Amino acid sequence: MDGYLTLDDPTAAYDTIVDEVGGLMATVTPQRMDDPTPCADWTVRQLLRHLAFINDRYATLAEGGPLLEEHPDYADPVAAFGEHAVRARAAFRRPGYLAEVGPTPIGPQPGEVTVQHVVNELTTHGWDLARALGADTDVAPDLARRVRASWASYLDGQPRDGGPFGPELPAPAGATEADRLAAYLGRAA
């Protein structure tokens, strides 16, 4: 996965984006749960569950557990996000984990690739949530720039019609780094 790794310190990047996205998640009121998001067919509630699932899935893998395939129906996805982030922080920092090759949804990968992927997912979906809530979309600017480069190394040259990523769109004038990331992934900034 040439070029996919763009983070100097994946665990510090994970901490940064978990704190930022967790703070944004904490602002969601019950009245907003059924609002639409930039993710096709997902409401805010479904996006929150997916964010919690990302932490749960990758914490479980880093702890040596099985690959979770199904999104659990977290009763409180905001609390679940935080609880699983605590697990992930500890598991990602386990001595040797970043170099260790383990299972992922796309096959065996080193831990540093796995943490990069988690940061990519959380940064991307952090923008989705901010956009859905009408909040500031300037999500983790330095990370957003690095995540865009990481996704580009993986997605450039691949067809992107259908699935989670659409064709790249132009970023509007004055776009934030996260807006540029979203436009690259086919989301209207």
C-alpha positions as CSV (number, residue, x, y, z in Angstrom):
1,M,0.0,0.0,0.0
2,D,2.6,2.5,-1.2
3,G,1.8,6.0,0.0
4,Y,-1.1,5.0,2.2
5,L,0.8,5.7,5.4
6,T,0.9,9.5,5.8
7,L,0.9,9.9,9.6
8,D,4.2,10.3,11.5
9,D,2.6,9.1,14.7
10,P,-0.6,7.1,14.1
11,T,-1.6,6.8,17.7
12,A,-1.3,10.5,18.4
13,A,-3.3,11.2,15.2
14,Y,-5.9,8.7,16.5
15,D,-6.1,10.6,19.8
16,T,-6.6,13.9,18.0
17,I,-9.4,12.7,15.8
18,V,-11.2,10.7,18.5
19,D,-11.2,13.8,20.7
20,E,-12.5,16.0,17.9
21,V,-15.1,13.7,16.6
22,G,-16.2,12.7,20.1
23,G,-16.7,16.4,21.0
24,L,-18.8,16.8,17.9
25,M,-20.8,13.7,18.7
26,A,-21.5,15.0,22.2
27,T,-23.4,18.0,20.6
28,V,-26.0,15.8,18.9
29,T,-29.4,16.2,20.4
30,P,-32.2,13.6,20.2
31,Q,-34.0,15.9,17.7
32,R,-31.2,15.6,15.2
33,M,-30.9,11.7,15.2
34,D,-33.1,11.3,12.1
35,D,-31.5,14.1,10.1
36,P,-29.9,13.2,6.8
37,T,-26.1,13.1,6.4
38,P,-23.8,13.3,3.3
39,C,-23.5,9.5,3.5
40,A,-26.2,8.2,1.2
41,D,-29.1,6.6,3.0
42,W,-27.6,7.3,6.5
43,T,-29.2,9.4,9.2
44,V,-27.3,11.0,12.0
45,R,-28.2,8.0,14.2
46,Q,-26.8,5.6,11.7
47,L,-23.6,7.6,11.2
48,L,-23.1,7.7,15.0
49,R,-23.5,4.0,15.2
50,H,-21.0,3.6,12.4
51,L,-18.5,5.8,14.2
52,A,-18.9,3.7,17.4
53,F,-18.6,0.5,15.3
54,I,-15.3,1.7,13.8
55,N,-13.8,2.0,17.3
56,D,-15.3,-1.3,18.4
57,R,-14.2,-3.2,15.4
58,Y,-10.6,-2.1,15.3
59,A,-10.2,-2.2,19.1
60,T,-11.4,-5.8,19.0
61,L,-9.0,-6.7,16.2
62,A,-6.0,-4.9,18.0
63,E,-6.9,-6.9,21.1
64,G,-6.7,-10.1,19.2
65,G,-10.4,-10.7,18.8
66,P,-12.5,-11.7,15.8
67,L,-13.4,-9.4,12.9
68,L,-16.8,-7.9,13.7
69,E,-19.0,-7.8,10.6
70,E,-22.2,-6.4,11.8
71,H,-23.0,-3.0,13.2
72,P,-24.4,-3.6,16.7
73,D,-27.4,-1.5,17.6
74,Y,-25.7,0.6,20.2
75,A,-28.4,2.0,22.5
76,D,-26.1,5.1,23.1
77,P,-23.7,5.3,20.2
78,V,-22.0,8.4,21.7
79,A,-21.2,6.5,24.9
80,A,-20.2,3.4,22.9
81,F,-17.8,5.6,20.7
82,G,-16.1,6.8,23.9
83,E,-15.9,3.4,25.6
84,H,-14.5,1.7,22.5
85,A,-12.0,4.5,22.0
86,V,-10.6,3.8,25.4
87,R,-10.1,0.2,24.4
88,A,-8.6,1.2,21.0
89,R,-6.2,3.7,22.6
90,A,-4.8,1.0,24.8
91,A,-4.7,-1.7,22.1
92,F,-3.0,0.5,19.5
93,R,-0.3,1.3,22.1
94,R,0.4,-2.3,23.0
95,P,4.2,-2.8,22.5
96,G,4.8,-4.1,19.0
97,Y,1.3,-3.6,17.7
98,L,2.1,-1.0,15.0
99,A,4.5,-3.4,13.3
100,E,2.5,-6.6,13.9
101,V,0.5,-8.0,11.0
102,G,-3.1,-8.9,11.8
103,P,-6.5,-9.4,10.2
104,T,-8.5,-6.6,8.7
105,P,-11.5,-6.4,6.4
106,I,-9.2,-6.2,3.4
107,G,-6.8,-8.9,4.5
108,P,-3.7,-9.0,6.8
109,Q,-2.1,-5.6,7.4
110,P,0.4,-4.1,9.8
111,G,-1.0,-2.3,12.8
112,E,0.2,1.1,11.6
113,V,-1.9,0.6,8.4
114,T,-4.9,-0.3,10.5
115,V,-4.6,2.8,12.7
116,Q,-4.1,4.9,9.6
117,H,-7.3,3.5,8.2
118,V,-9.2,4.2,11.4
119,V,-7.9,7.8,11.3
120,N,-9.0,8.0,7.7
121,E,-12.5,6.8,8.5
122,L,-13.0,9.0,11.6
123,T,-11.7,12.1,9.8
124,T,-13.9,11.5,6.8
125,H,-17.0,10.7,8.9
126,G,-16.2,13.6,11.2
127,W,-16.7,15.9,8.3
128,D,-19.9,14.1,7.4
129,L,-21.3,14.6,10.9
130,A,-20.2,18.3,11.0
131,R,-21.9,18.9,7.7
132,A,-25.1,17.1,8.8
133,L,-25.2,19.2,11.9
134,G,-24.4,22.5,10.2
135,A,-21.3,22.7,12.3
136,D,-17.8,24.0,11.4
137,T,-16.4,21.5,8.8
138,D,-12.8,22.5,9.5
139,V,-12.2,19.0,11.1
140,A,-8.6,18.4,12.1
141,P,-7.0,20.4,9.2
142,D,-3.6,18.8,9.3
143,L,-5.1,15.3,9.6
144,A,-7.6,16.0,6.8
145,R,-4.7,16.9,4.5
146,R,-2.8,13.7,5.3
147,V,-5.9,11.6,5.1
148,R,-6.7,13.0,1.7
149,A,-3.2,11.9,0.5
150,S,-3.7,8.5,2.1
151,W,-7.0,7.9,0.4
152,A,-5.5,9.2,-2.9
153,S,-2.8,6.5,-2.7
154,Y,-5.5,3.9,-2.4
155,L,-8.3,5.2,-4.6
156,D,-6.6,7.0,-7.5
157,G,-7.0,4.9,-10.7
158,Q,-9.9,2.9,-9.2
159,P,-13.5,3.3,-10.4
160,R,-15.6,5.3,-7.9
161,D,-19.1,5.0,-9.2
162,G,-21.2,3.6,-6.4
163,G,-20.1,2.5,-3.0
164,P,-18.9,4.9,-0.3
165,F,-16.8,7.1,-2.6
166,G,-18.1,9.0,-5.6
167,P,-16.1,10.7,-8.3
168,E,-14.0,13.6,-7.2
169,L,-15.8,16.9,-7.1
170,P,-14.3,20.4,-7.3
171,A,-13.7,21.9,-3.9
172,P,-15.3,25.4,-3.5
173,A,-13.2,28.5,-3.1
174,G,-12.1,28.9,0.5
175,A,-12.6,25.2,1.2
176,T,-11.1,23.9,4.4
177,E,-8.7,20.9,4.3
178,A,-11.6,18.7,5.4
179,D,-13.9,20.2,2.7
180,R,-11.2,19.3,0.1
181,L,-11.0,15.8,1.5
182,A,-14.8,15.5,1.2
183,A,-14.8,16.8,-2.3
184,Y,-12.0,14.3,-3.2
185,L,-14.2,11.5,-1.9
186,G,-17.2,12.7,-4.0
187,R,-19.1,14.6,-1.2
188,A,-20.5,18.0,-2.0
189,A,-18.6,20.4,0.2
